[in-house]
């Protein structure tokens, strides 16, 4: 019984570390996007087509980031469910 409690605590700790790291990474990515948009807005040689492609790339990266977060959260939920069944 004690091992189950320790395992739950370890999973909880790992989940917290992941969430904090993920949130920090998301903030850095969002700030980078903001700086890039500011740069592109001032760069006269960038056409609207290029700006559109950059925006699509950023949107794709955000979707991939959100999908990754969802997959990890689902994994942690399954771990927690597994420990609750025992």
LUMZAMAR-506725 format. One record per atom (N, C-alpha, C): residue in one letter; residue number from 1; x, y, z; atom name. Coordinates in nm, 3 decimals, always signed. Each point is the difference from the previous one (the first is absolute). Layout:
REM residues N
+------+-----+---------+---------+---------+------+
! rest !  nr !    east !   north !      up ! atom !
+------+-----+---------+---------+---------+------+
!    a ! NUM !       X !       Y !       Z !   CA !
...
+------+-----+---------+---------+---------+------+
//
This chain:
REM residues 86
+------+-----+---------+---------+---------+------+
! rest !  nr !    east !   north !      up ! atom !
+------+-----+---------+---------+---------+------+
!    x !   1 !  +0.082 !  -0.119 !  +0.000 !    N !
!    x !   1 !  -0.082 !  +0.119 !  +0.000 !   CA !
!    x !   1 !  +0.086 !  +0.126 !  +0.000 !    C !
!    x !   2 !  +0.111 !  -0.005 !  +0.072 !    N !
!    x !   2 !  +0.090 !  +0.116 !  +0.008 !   CA !
!    x !   2 !  +0.063 !  +0.028 !  -0.137 !    C !
!    x !   3 !  +0.027 !  -0.104 !  -0.077 !    N !
!    x !   3 !  +0.060 !  +0.021 !  -0.132 !   CA !
!    x !   3 !  -0.097 !  +0.071 !  -0.094 !    C !
!    x !   4 !  -0.128 !  -0.026 !  +0.013 !    N !
!    x !   4 !  -0.100 !  +0.068 !  -0.082 !   CA !
!    x !   4 !  -0.002 !  +0.149 !  +0.032 !    C !
!    x !   5 !  +0.008 !  +0.031 !  +0.127 !    N !
!    x !   5 !  +0.000 !  +0.141 !  +0.042 !   CA !
!    x !   5 !  +0.125 !  +0.071 !  -0.053 !    C !
!    x !   6 !  +0.113 !  -0.065 !  +0.009 !    N !
!    x !   6 !  +0.125 !  +0.058 !  -0.050 !   CA !
!    x !   6 !  -0.008 !  +0.019 !  -0.151 !    C !
!    x !   7 !  -0.054 !  -0.099 !  -0.070 !    N !
!    x !   7 !  -0.012 !  +0.010 !  -0.145 !   CA !
!    x !   7 !  -0.092 !  +0.115 !  -0.039 !    C !
!    x !   8 !  -0.111 !  +0.017 !  +0.072 !    N !
!    x !   8 !  -0.092 !  +0.112 !  -0.027 !   CA !
!    x !   8 !  +0.070 !  +0.134 !  +0.020 !    C !
!    x !   9 !  +0.080 !  +0.009 !  +0.106 !    N !
!    x !   9 !  +0.073 !  +0.124 !  +0.026 !   CA !
!    x !   9 !  +0.103 !  +0.027 !  -0.110 !    C !
!    x !  10 !  +0.067 !  -0.104 !  -0.045 !    N !
!    x !  10 !  +0.098 !  +0.017 !  -0.108 !   CA !
!    x !  10 !  -0.067 !  +0.046 !  -0.129 !    C !
!    x !  11 !  -0.113 !  -0.060 !  -0.032 !    N !
!    x !  11 !  -0.074 !  +0.040 !  -0.120 !   CA !
!    x !  11 !  -0.048 !  +0.144 !  +0.013 !    C !
!    x !  12 !  -0.050 !  +0.036 !  +0.118 !    N !
!    x !  12 !  -0.044 !  +0.137 !  +0.023 !   CA !
!    x !  12 !  +0.114 !  +0.100 !  -0.014 !    C !
!    x !  13 !  +0.116 !  -0.036 !  +0.053 !    N !
!    x !  13 !  +0.117 !  +0.087 !  -0.012 !   CA !
!    x !  13 !  +0.041 !  +0.016 !  -0.146 !    C !
!    x !  14 !  +0.006 !  -0.111 !  -0.073 !    N !
!    x !  14 !  +0.037 !  +0.005 !  -0.141 !   CA !
!    x !  14 !  -0.100 !  +0.082 !  -0.081 !    C !
!    x !  15 !  -0.127 !  -0.013 !  +0.032 !    N !
!    x !  15 !  -0.103 !  +0.077 !  -0.070 !   CA !
!    x !  15 !  +0.018 !  +0.149 !  +0.026 !    C !
!    x !  16 !  +0.028 !  +0.036 !  +0.124 !    N !
!    x !  16 !  +0.022 !  +0.140 !  +0.034 !   CA !
!    x !  16 !  +0.123 !  +0.056 !  -0.071 !    C !
!    x !  17 !  +0.107 !  -0.076 !  -0.002 !    N !
!    x !  17 !  +0.122 !  +0.043 !  -0.071 !   CA !
!    x !  17 !  -0.028 !  +0.017 !  -0.148 !    C !
!    x !  18 !  -0.071 !  -0.095 !  -0.058 !    N !
!    x !  18 !  -0.033 !  +0.011 !  -0.142 !   CA !
!    x !  18 !  -0.084 !  +0.124 !  -0.027 !    C !
!    x !  19 !  -0.104 !  +0.022 !  +0.080 !    N !
!    x !  19 !  -0.088 !  +0.115 !  -0.021 !   CA !
!    x !  19 !  +0.076 !  +0.132 !  +0.011 !    C !
!    x !  20 !  +0.087 !  +0.011 !  +0.101 !    N !
!    x !  20 !  +0.078 !  +0.123 !  +0.016 !   CA !
!    x !  20 !  +0.095 !  +0.021 !  -0.118 !    C !
!    x !  21 !  +0.066 !  -0.105 !  -0.042 !    N !
!    x !  21 !  +0.093 !  +0.010 !  -0.113 !   CA !
!    x !  21 !  -0.075 !  +0.032 !  -0.128 !    C !
!    x !  22 !  -0.112 !  -0.065 !  -0.021 !    N !
!    x !  22 !  -0.080 !  +0.024 !  -0.119 !   CA !
!    x !  22 !  -0.050 !  +0.144 !  -0.004 !    C !
!    x !  23 !  -0.047 !  +0.050 !  +0.113 !    N !
!    x !  23 !  -0.049 !  +0.138 !  +0.005 !   CA !
!    x !  23 !  +0.112 !  +0.099 !  -0.028 !    C !
!    x !  24 !  +0.120 !  -0.026 !  +0.052 !    N !
!    x !  24 !  +0.114 !  +0.089 !  -0.027 !   CA !
!    x !  24 !  +0.035 !  -0.002 !  -0.149 !    C !
!    x !  25 !  -0.001 !  -0.120 !  -0.059 !    N !
!    x !  25 !  +0.028 !  -0.012 !  -0.143 !   CA !
!    x !  25 !  -0.106 !  +0.073 !  -0.083 !    C !
!    x !  26 !  -0.125 !  -0.011 !  +0.040 !    N !
!    x !  26 !  -0.108 !  +0.066 !  -0.073 !   CA !
!    x !  26 !  +0.015 !  +0.152 !  +0.007 !    C !
!    x !  27 !  +0.041 !  +0.051 !  +0.115 !    N !
!    x !  27 !  +0.022 !  +0.144 !  +0.014 !   CA !
!    x !  27 !  +0.113 !  +0.047 !  -0.091 !    C !
!    x !  28 !  +0.108 !  -0.077 !  -0.005 !    N !
!    x !  28 !  +0.112 !  +0.035 !  -0.088 !   CA !
!    x !  28 !  -0.044 !  -0.002 !  -0.146 !    C !
!    x !  29 !  -0.075 !  -0.101 !  -0.039 !    N !
!    x !  29 !  -0.047 !  -0.007 !  -0.138 !   CA !
!    x !  29 !  -0.094 !  +0.115 !  -0.033 !    C !
!    x !  30 !  -0.087 !  +0.036 !  +0.091 !    N !
!    x !  30 !  -0.093 !  +0.110 !  -0.024 !   CA !
!    x !  30 !  +0.075 !  +0.133 !  -0.010 !    C !
!    x !  31 !  +0.101 !  +0.020 !  +0.084 !    N !
!    x !  31 !  +0.079 !  +0.122 !  -0.007 !   CA !
!    x !  31 !  +0.080 !  +0.007 !  -0.131 !    C !
!    x !  32 !  +0.052 !  -0.114 !  -0.043 !    N !
!    x !  32 !  +0.072 !  -0.005 !  -0.127 !   CA !
!    x !  32 !  -0.093 !  +0.033 !  -0.115 !    C !
!    x !  33 !  -0.122 !  -0.051 !  +0.004 !    N !
!    x !  33 !  -0.098 !  +0.033 !  -0.103 !   CA !
!    x !  33 !  -0.028 !  +0.150 !  -0.002 !    C !
!    x !  34 !  -0.015 !  +0.056 !  +0.117 !    N !
!    x !  34 !  -0.027 !  +0.144 !  +0.009 !   CA !
!    x !  34 !  +0.115 !  +0.082 !  -0.059 !    C !
!    x !  35 !  +0.123 !  -0.038 !  +0.032 !    N !
!    x !  35 !  +0.115 !  +0.072 !  -0.055 !   CA !
!    x !  35 !  +0.010 !  -0.018 !  -0.151 !    C !
!    x !  36 !  -0.027 !  -0.120 !  -0.048 !    N !
!    x !  36 !  +0.005 !  -0.027 !  -0.143 !   CA !
!    x !  36 !  -0.106 !  +0.081 !  -0.074 !    C !
!    x !  37 !  -0.119 !  +0.007 !  +0.056 !    N !
!    x !  37 !  -0.106 !  +0.079 !  -0.063 !   CA !
!    x !  37 !  +0.037 !  +0.149 !  -0.003 !    C !
!    x !  38 !  +0.062 !  +0.049 !  +0.106 !    N !
!    x !  38 !  +0.045 !  +0.138 !  +0.001 !   CA !
!    x !  38 !  +0.108 !  +0.025 !  -0.105 !    C !
!    x !  39 !  +0.090 !  -0.094 !  -0.014 !    N !
!    x !  39 !  +0.106 !  +0.012 !  -0.099 !   CA !
!    x !  39 !  -0.057 !  -0.004 !  -0.141 !    C !
!    x !  40 !  -0.089 !  -0.094 !  -0.025 !    N !
!    x !  40 !  -0.059 !  -0.012 !  -0.134 !   CA !
!    x !  40 !  -0.084 !  +0.122 !  -0.036 !    C !
!    x !  41 !  -0.062 !  +0.059 !  +0.100 !    N !
!    x !  41 !  -0.081 !  +0.119 !  -0.025 !   CA !
!    x !  41 !  +0.084 !  +0.119 !  -0.043 !    C !
!    x !  42 !  +0.125 !  +0.003 !  +0.042 !    N !
!    x !  42 !  +0.088 !  +0.113 !  -0.032 !   CA !
!    x !  42 !  +0.091 !  -0.028 !  -0.119 !    C !
!    x !  43 !  +0.006 !  -0.123 !  -0.045 !    N !
!    x !  43 !  +0.090 !  -0.038 !  -0.109 !   CA !
!    x !  43 !  -0.071 !  +0.025 !  -0.132 !    C !
!    x !  44 !  +0.047 !  +0.097 !  -0.080 !    N !
!    x !  44 !  -0.074 !  +0.039 !  -0.120 !   CA !
!    x !  44 !  +0.002 !  -0.102 !  -0.114 !    C !
!    x !  45 !  +0.096 !  -0.090 !  -0.001 !    N !
!    x !  45 !  +0.012 !  -0.093 !  -0.112 !   CA !
!    x !  45 !  -0.089 !  -0.124 !  +0.014 !    C !
!    x !  46 !  -0.064 !  -0.016 !  +0.115 !    N !
!    x !  46 !  -0.086 !  -0.117 !  +0.021 !   CA !
!    x !  46 !  -0.135 !  +0.022 !  -0.066 !    C !
!    x !  47 !  -0.035 !  -0.092 !  -0.087 !    N !
!    x !  47 !  -0.130 !  +0.009 !  -0.067 !   CA !
!    x !  47 !  -0.107 !  -0.059 !  +0.091 !    C !
!    x !  48 !  -0.123 !  +0.028 !  -0.032 !    N !
!    x !  48 !  -0.111 !  -0.055 !  +0.078 !   CA !
!    x !  48 !  -0.004 !  -0.151 !  -0.008 !    C !
!    x !  49 !  +0.042 !  -0.056 !  -0.113 !    N !
!    x !  49 !  +0.002 !  -0.145 !  -0.017 !   CA !
!    x !  49 !  +0.100 !  -0.064 !  +0.098 !    C !
!    x !  50 !  +0.116 !  +0.062 !  +0.015 !    N !
!    x !  50 !  +0.099 !  -0.053 !  +0.093 !   CA !
!    x !  50 !  -0.050 !  +0.013 !  +0.143 !    C !
!    x !  51 !  -0.060 !  +0.113 !  +0.032 !    N !
!    x !  51 !  -0.055 !  +0.019 !  +0.135 !   CA !
!    x !  51 !  -0.109 !  -0.103 !  +0.030 !    C !
!    x !  52 !  -0.081 !  -0.031 !  -0.102 !    N !
!    x !  52 !  -0.105 !  -0.100 !  +0.017 !   CA !
!    x !  52 !  +0.060 !  -0.137 !  +0.026 !    C !
!    x !  53 !  +0.107 !  -0.034 !  -0.072 !    N !
!    x !  53 !  +0.065 !  -0.130 !  +0.019 !   CA !
!    x !  53 !  +0.063 !  -0.010 !  +0.139 !    C !
!    x !  54 !  +0.059 !  +0.109 !  +0.046 !    N !
!    x !  54 !  +0.059 !  +0.000 !  +0.134 !   CA !
!    x !  54 !  -0.110 !  -0.018 !  +0.104 !    C !
!    x !  55 !  -0.111 !  +0.068 !  -0.017 !    N !
!    x !  55 !  -0.112 !  -0.014 !  +0.094 !   CA !
!    x !  55 !  -0.054 !  -0.143 !  +0.000 !    C !
!    x !  56 !  -0.010 !  -0.061 !  -0.117 !    N !
!    x !  56 !  -0.046 !  -0.140 !  -0.007 !   CA !
!    x !  56 !  +0.097 !  -0.093 !  +0.071 !    C !
!    x !  57 !  +0.130 !  +0.027 !  -0.014 !    N !
!    x !  57 !  +0.101 !  -0.082 !  +0.068 !   CA !
!    x !  57 !  -0.012 !  +0.014 !  +0.151 !    C !
!    x !  58 !  -0.021 !  +0.122 !  +0.045 !    N !
!    x !  58 !  -0.015 !  +0.024 !  +0.144 !   CA !
!    x !  58 !  -0.126 !  -0.069 !  +0.052 !    C !
!    x !  59 !  -0.108 !  +0.011 !  -0.075 !    N !
!    x !  59 !  -0.125 !  -0.065 !  +0.040 !   CA !
!    x !  59 !  +0.016 !  -0.152 !  +0.006 !    C !
!    x !  60 !  +0.073 !  -0.056 !  -0.096 !    N !
!    x !  60 !  +0.025 !  -0.145 !  -0.002 !   CA !
!    x !  60 !  +0.082 !  -0.040 !  +0.123 !    C !
!    x !  61 !  +0.101 !  +0.080 !  +0.034 !    N !
!    x !  61 !  +0.083 !  -0.030 !  +0.118 !   CA !
!    x !  61 !  -0.084 !  +0.006 !  +0.127 !    C !
!    x !  62 !  -0.090 !  +0.098 !  +0.010 !    N !
!    x !  62 !  -0.087 !  +0.011 !  +0.118 !   CA !
!    x !  62 !  -0.093 !  -0.121 !  +0.010 !    C !
!    x !  63 !  -0.054 !  -0.044 !  -0.113 !    N !
!    x !  63 !  -0.089 !  -0.116 !  +0.001 !   CA !
!    x !  63 !  +0.077 !  -0.125 !  +0.043 !    C !
!    x !  64 !  +0.123 !  -0.015 !  -0.052 !    N !
!    x !  64 !  +0.082 !  -0.115 !  +0.038 !   CA !
!    x !  64 !  +0.033 !  +0.006 !  +0.149 !    C !
!    x !  65 !  +0.028 !  +0.119 !  +0.051 !    N !
!    x !  65 !  +0.029 !  +0.017 !  +0.143 !   CA !
!    x !  65 !  -0.121 !  -0.039 !  +0.083 !    C !
!    x !  66 !  -0.118 !  +0.044 !  -0.040 !    N !
!    x !  66 !  -0.122 !  -0.033 !  +0.073 !   CA !
!    x !  66 !  -0.033 !  -0.149 !  -0.007 !    C !
!    x !  67 !  +0.023 !  -0.061 !  -0.116 !    N !
!    x !  67 !  -0.023 !  -0.144 !  -0.015 !   CA !
!    x !  67 !  +0.094 !  -0.080 !  +0.089 !    C !
!    x !  68 !  +0.125 !  +0.044 !  +0.007 !    N !
!    x !  68 !  +0.099 !  -0.067 !  +0.085 !   CA !
!    x !  68 !  -0.042 !  +0.010 !  +0.147 !    C !
!    x !  69 !  -0.042 !  +0.117 !  +0.042 !    N !
!    x !  69 !  -0.044 !  +0.021 !  +0.138 !   CA !
!    x !  69 !  -0.119 !  -0.089 !  +0.032 !    C !
!    x !  70 !  -0.094 !  -0.009 !  -0.094 !    N !
!    x !  70 !  -0.117 !  -0.084 !  +0.022 !   CA !
!    x !  70 !  +0.039 !  -0.147 !  +0.012 !    C !
!    x !  71 !  +0.093 !  -0.045 !  -0.084 !    N !
!    x !  71 !  +0.044 !  -0.140 !  +0.006 !   CA !
!    x !  71 !  +0.068 !  -0.031 !  +0.133 !    C !
!    x !  72 !  +0.083 !  +0.090 !  +0.048 !    N !
!    x !  72 !  +0.067 !  -0.022 !  +0.128 !   CA !
!    x !  72 !  -0.101 !  +0.003 !  +0.115 !    C !
!    x !  73 !  -0.093 !  +0.094 !  -0.005 !    N !
!    x !  73 !  -0.103 !  +0.006 !  +0.104 !   CA !
!    x !  73 !  -0.085 !  -0.127 !  +0.002 !    C !
!    x !  74 !  -0.031 !  -0.052 !  -0.118 !    N !
!    x !  74 !  -0.076 !  -0.126 !  -0.008 !   CA !
!    x !  74 !  +0.080 !  -0.115 !  +0.062 !    C !
!    x !  75 !  +0.131 !  -0.001 !  -0.025 !    N !
!    x !  75 !  +0.085 !  -0.103 !  +0.058 !   CA !
!    x !  75 !  +0.002 !  +0.007 !  +0.152 !    C !
!    x !  76 !  +0.012 !  +0.120 !  +0.054 !    N !
!    x !  76 !  -0.002 !  +0.015 !  +0.145 !   CA !
!    x !  76 !  -0.136 !  -0.041 !  +0.058 !    C !
!    x !  77 !  -0.106 !  +0.034 !  -0.072 !    N !
!    x !  77 !  -0.134 !  -0.039 !  +0.047 !   CA !
!    x !  77 !  -0.013 !  -0.151 !  +0.004 !    C !
!    x !  78 !  +0.057 !  -0.070 !  -0.098 !    N !
!    x !  78 !  -0.006 !  -0.146 !  +0.000 !   CA !
!    x !  78 !  +0.081 !  -0.059 !  +0.115 !    C !
!    x !  79 !  +0.116 !  +0.062 !  +0.028 !    N !
!    x !  79 !  +0.079 !  -0.046 !  +0.115 !   CA !
!    x !  79 !  -0.080 !  +0.015 !  +0.128 !    C !
!    x !  80 !  -0.062 !  +0.116 !  +0.019 !    N !
!    x !  80 !  -0.077 !  +0.024 !  +0.121 !   CA !
!    x !  80 !  -0.117 !  -0.096 !  +0.010 !    C !
!    x !  81 !  -0.063 !  -0.027 !  -0.113 !    N !
!    x !  81 !  -0.112 !  -0.094 !  -0.003 !   CA !
!    x !  81 !  +0.047 !  -0.140 !  +0.038 !    C !
!    x !  82 !  +0.118 !  -0.038 !  -0.047 !    N !
!    x !  82 !  +0.054 !  -0.132 !  +0.029 !   CA !
!    x !  82 !  +0.025 !  -0.017 !  +0.150 !    C !
!    x !  83 !  +0.051 !  +0.105 !  +0.064 !    N !
!    x !  83 !  +0.026 !  -0.010 !  +0.144 !   CA !
!    x !  83 !  -0.126 !  +0.002 !  +0.082 !    C !
!    x !  84 !  -0.105 !  +0.066 !  -0.049 !    N !
!    x !  84 !  -0.125 !  +0.005 !  +0.073 !   CA !
!    x !  84 !  -0.074 !  -0.134 !  -0.005 !    C !
!    x !  85 !  +0.024 !  -0.079 !  -0.104 !    N !
!    x !  85 !  -0.069 !  -0.128 !  -0.013 !   CA !
!    x !  85 !  +0.051 !  -0.102 !  +0.100 !    C !
!    x !  86 !  +0.124 !  +0.015 !  +0.043 !    N !
!    x !  86 !  +0.058 !  -0.100 !  +0.090 !   CA !
!    x !  86 !  -0.035 !  +0.023 !  +0.143 !    C !
+------+-----+---------+---------+---------+------+
//
